[in-house]
Amino acid sequence: MKILFIITQSELGGAQRWVFDTVTNLDSKKYKTIVASQPGPLLNKLKKEGVQTHNLKNLVRNISPLRDLFGLIELCRLIKKERPDIVQLCSTKAGLLGALAGKLSGSNKIIYRIGGWSFNDPRPQWQNNIFLWLEKISAAWKDMIIVNSQKGYDEAIKHKICSKDKLRLLYNGIDYLSYKNDLHNKSEVIKIGVIANFYPTKGLTYFIQSLTQLKNNKIKALIIGEGTERSKLEQLKKDSELDNCLLAGSQSNPWQYFEKQGGIDIFVIPSVKEGMPYVLLEAMANKLPIVTTKAGGIGEIIKDQQNGILIPIKNSKEMTLAIDDLIKNKVLRDKLGKQAGEDIKKYNLQSMIDKYNKLLS
């Protein structure tokens, strides 16, 4: 069975992680996989694994009518050339243009996997209404829609994106036993870690605002990531006179980077929009105490004061209080980290692959 995976960007985010893990763990005797995306780190990693890849020139994240038209034509040509049994679409733009291209090209089966609905992004409501409308229209061209949280499932029903018979819930999974990093911080300085792309959806401005409110001088924040908001975040740091916050850039192995920096004590997810973030599962596998917003399906995994601390989105004050509690209470840090390390066992990579396998049959 030939599966063509199409994803808009080739960065190292959650959607790309799902593509990489799925493609490299499917049975190569049963499936022939091809991944099409913009050139970038994802395709580079896949090539090293021997996966066939295809560079897309015109599939871009932002709406661009002319580029989108060329992107549609490019996808139609690719689908007609490869003649896949399944077109597997990941991310919003690929989901829209890929579904239309698949329909026009007479594809056998079109599957769409979405981490977090784009109409929840932090932008004007009229723009989100357009994205909702586009999701509804393109759903008619898709045979199956996979979401990675119960909240995402419920939102699809609530907004009448598609009928229940098209919807499937598939939680993310990781190889949690492979996370054996020594992140125990031996210094007196409390270290706070964040891993996120520098996009508005990740809520990093609220995290930096939170740091300015923390009166404890013996803290250091390490933010791993890169993206369009770097200049904004750098300016916010400068305006706030923060000298204990490092924007560390993109790292090939963020957890090893933390280890080399002497470990971390607290992990924070300040997102305003999510599906089911991989970085949350990784932090749990590393047995870290986590402060996280309730964005997307996070509240389905983290139970407040049991395996992490849940806070509202877009609320730097609550974030400050939660971080401050953990700074002052090592017993609580140890308790939350230990329980997170137990609960991660529910989200196993092989289980995710097995369930995806069943969806293909």
N, C-alpha and C positions, 0 to 999 in steps of 0.2 A: 504494500500500500504506500503510495507516494503522498507525502504531506508537505505543502508549501506554507511555511510560517512567514507572515508579513507583519513587520513592526516598524513604526515610523522612525524612531531614533535609535541609534546604535550606542547610546551611552550605557553606563552601568547602574541603572535604576531597578526598581522592583519588577516592572514588566519584562525588562531584558533578562533579569535573573530567572524569571519563570521560563522564558524561552530557552535559555541556556540549560537550565536543569532538566527541562522536559526533553529537549532534543538529544542531550548527551546521555540520558538514562532510558530512553525508549529502546526496545529490542531492535537492533540493527538488522536482524534476520527477518523481522516482520515488516519493518518500516524503512522507507527511503525518505530522508528529510532534507529539505532545502530551506534556507533562511534568507529572506530578502529584507534589506533595510538600507538606510543611509550608511556610508562608510564610517567606521569608528571602532571603539574598543570591543563591542559585542561581536561584530563580525570577525575581528582579529582573533579573539579568544576561540571562536567556533572553528576558524580555519586551522588553528593549532590542534584542535580535536579531530580534524579530518572531515568536518561537516562541509557540505557544499553550500556556498553563499552566493548572493547576488547583490551588487551595489545598485541602489535606487538613486537616481539623480534628482527626481522632482517631487518626491514625497517629503513634505516639510511639515513641521508641527503647527505653525500658525496658518490661519486662513489666507490664501493667496490665489484668487480665481484663475489666473493664467497658469501658475505653477501647478495648481490642483488639476486643471484640465490636462496638462502634459503628464502629470502623475497618474491620472486615470488611464490615459492611453498607454503609458509605460507598463502599468499593471496588467492591462488587457493583453498586451503583447507577451508579457512574461507568463501569464496563466495559459495562454494558447500554446506557447512554446513548450512549457513543462507538462501540461495536461495532468495536473495532480488529481488524485482521488478526493483529497480534502484540502480546502484552503483554510488555514488557521490564522485568524486575524487577531492581533494584539494591539492595544492602544486605540484612542478615539479616532484619529484621522485615518489610520490604516483600516479601522473598522468601517468607516463610511465609504471611502474610495475603494477599498478592497472588496467590500460586499457588492458594490455596483459593478466593479470590474468582473467579479466572479459571476454575477448574474448575466452580464452581457456576453461573457465568454462561455457560458453554458457549463459551469462547474458542477460536479456531482454533488458536493456537500460543502457548505460554508459554515464554519464555526467561529464564533466571536468570543474572545475572553477579555474581560475588562476588570481592572483592579478596583478603581473608584470612579464613579460616574462623573464625567466632565462638567455636568450642569451643577455640581456642588463646588466648583472652583471659586476662589475669592475674586470676583469681578462683578460688574453691573448685572442686575437681574435680567435685563432685557437680552443681554448676551447669553446668559445661561438658558434662557427660554429658547433661544435659537438652537443651542446644543441639544436641549431636550427634544425639540421638534425634529432635529436631524437623527437623533437616536431612534425615535419612533418610526420615522420613514424608512431608515436603513434596516430596522429589525425585520421588515417584511422580506428582505432579501437573504436573511440568515436562517439557517436550519436549526442552530443551537446557540444559546448565549450562556456563557459560563461566568459566574461571579464568584468572588473569593470571600464573601462575608454574608451573613444572614441579613445584615442591614442593606447591603447592595441588592439582595434578592427582594426584600420587602419594598425597596424604593422602585424597583422595576415594576412590581405589581401595582403599587400606589399610583405611579405616573402612567400606568397602562402602556408601557414600552412594548411589551409582548405578552403573549399568553403563558400560563404556567407550564404548558407542555413543551415550550422551547427553552425554559430556564433550567439551569443546573447549578448547584452550589458545590464548589470544590475549594476547600481550604488549602492554603499554601503549606508546604512542608520543607524541612531542611534535614540534612544529615547531622543531627545535633551532637552525635558522639565525636565528630571531627573537631569540635570547638574545645580545644585544650589549652587555650591561652592563659598565661599567668598574668592576670590583670590586678593582682593584689598590690595596692599602693602602699609602699613602706614609708613614704615621707609624711611630714605633718601637714603639708598642703593638700587640701581636699581637691581632687580632680574630677571635673564634670565633663562627660563626653557626649557628643552629638554626631550622628552621621546622617547627612541629608543633602540632596541637591539644592543649590541656591535658587529655589523657585518660591513664589508667593505662597503656594500651597503648603510649604514646609514650616511656615510660621516662625522662621528664624529671627525676625525682628522682635517678636514677643520674648524669645529667649534672651536676646541681648538686653532688652529692656529689663528683664527679670534680674540679670546680672548686676545692673546698676542699682537695684533695690536691695541687693544682699549686702549686709554691713560687715560680714565676715571677710577680713582681709586675706585670710589664708586659704584662698580658693584659686583655682585656675581652670578655665574652660578651653576645651579643644574641640573645634568644629571641623569635621572632615567632610569635604564636598566641594563642588564647583557649580557655577551656573550664572544665569543672567543677572542675579541680584547681588553679585559680589561688590560692585562699586557702592551700591546702596548700603550694604552691611558694613563695609569699611568706613563709610561716612558716619553711620550711626555709632560705630565704635569710637571714632574720633570725637564726635560731638559729646559722647557720654564719658570721654576721658577714661576709657577702659584699657588698661594695660595688662590685664590678666586674662584676655580672651584671644586665642590664636585661631585664625581661619587657615587651616592647614592644607587646603587644596584637596584635590582628588588623590586617593591612595589606592594602590592595587589590592592591598590587604589591610583594611582599616583596623582590624583587631590586633594585628601584629604591630601596626604603627602605635596604637595605644600601649601595647606591651613595651615597646622600645622607649616610650615616653615615661615609663615608670608605673604604668597601670592607671586605672580610673576607679573612683569610688561610687559614682552615681551616673546613670545614663538617662538622658532626657530626650523625649520625642515631642516637640512643640507643634506638630502639624495641625493645620486647620482643615485639611481634607486628606483622607486616606481610603484605602480599601482594607487590606490586611498586610501591613508592612513587613517585609522580610527582616528589616533591621530590628524589629521588635522581637522576632523569634530568635535572632542571633544574640541579642542582649540577654534573653532568657537562657539560651544555651550556655552563655558565659557566666551565668548565675549572678547577674548584676541587679542591684536594686534600681527600679525603673520609675521615673516620673513621666507620665504621658497624658496627652489630651485624650478625650473620648471620641476623636475623629474616626469616622467610618466604622469598621468592625473591631476596633481595638478593645472596646468594652466587652466583646464576646470572649476575649482571651484573658485580659487583665481584670482581676477582681480587686476592688479598692481595699487597700490595707492588708491584703492577703498575699498577692504575688506582685504587687506594684502599687503605685499611687495614681489614681485617676483625677484629672482636673478638667474644667471646661475649656473649650477652644477659645483662642483670642483673649486670654486672661493672664497677663504677666504677673498680676498680684497673687493669684492663686498658685501660679508656678513658683513664685518666690517663696511663699509659705511652705509649699511641699518640699522644695529643695532644702530650705532652712531646717525643716523638721529632720530630714535625713542627715544633714551635716551634723546636727547636735545629738543624733541618736544612732550610734553604731549597732546597737542590738537590733533595732528596726531594720537597718540596712542589711544585716546578716540574715534576718528572718525572711525578708522579701526576696533576697537573692536566692536563698536556699529553696524556697517554694517555687520560684520561677524556674529553677533548674529541674524541679520535679515535673512541673506542668508542661514543659516543652515536649515531653515524651508523647503528648497527644498529637503533635504536628510533625509527623515523620515523612521524610522525602519519599521513601519507597511506597508508602501508603498513598501519597498524592499521585505518584506515577501509575500505580495499579488502578486507581479510580479513573484517571484520565484514559487509561487503556480501555476500560469498560465503556467509556463514553464514545470511543471511536468505533466500537463494534456494532 
